[in-house]
Amino acid sequence: MEFERRRYNHSYINIAPLVDVVFLLLLFFMLTSRLIQEPAVKIRLPESKTAATEQQTIKTIIITSGGDIFFMDRKVGLKGLQEAVREGITGIEEKDSLRIKADRDAGIGLLVSVIDEVRLAGVRNFSIVTEGQEN
């Protein structure tokens, strides 16, 4: 007795659900990733072999090569920096983190004066930002 074979029609893969999943994943990663926006002041940071990248948003003081000082994208003078830092950093938790970005052509004396003003404002922990040096 001979059995009749089933004939399979050419099947196709429906890729619409796959495209939906890909778009959902793309949307998920776009919404959950944190985009860090750098300030509009252009400075050239000094290079360091031990510099580490930091992804957290922290309050920043920027010193330009011309001697201008910016705190949280607002231009302040050296005399008003201490008061601006006190007003800008309100909570005890926030007093633990402050970044100082100084242009490599900025004077070291100005940097030391800024550090003094930051310490007088009550900030316990701060860091000076550098760029990683490529070997």
Secondary structure, 3 states (H helix, E strand, C coil): CCCCCCCCCCCCCCCHHHHHHHHHHHHHHHHHCCCCCCCCCCCCCCEECCCCCCCCCCCEEEECCCCCEEECCEEECHHHHHHHHHHHCCCCHHHHCCEEEECCCCCHHHHHHHHHHHHHCCCCCCEECCEECCC
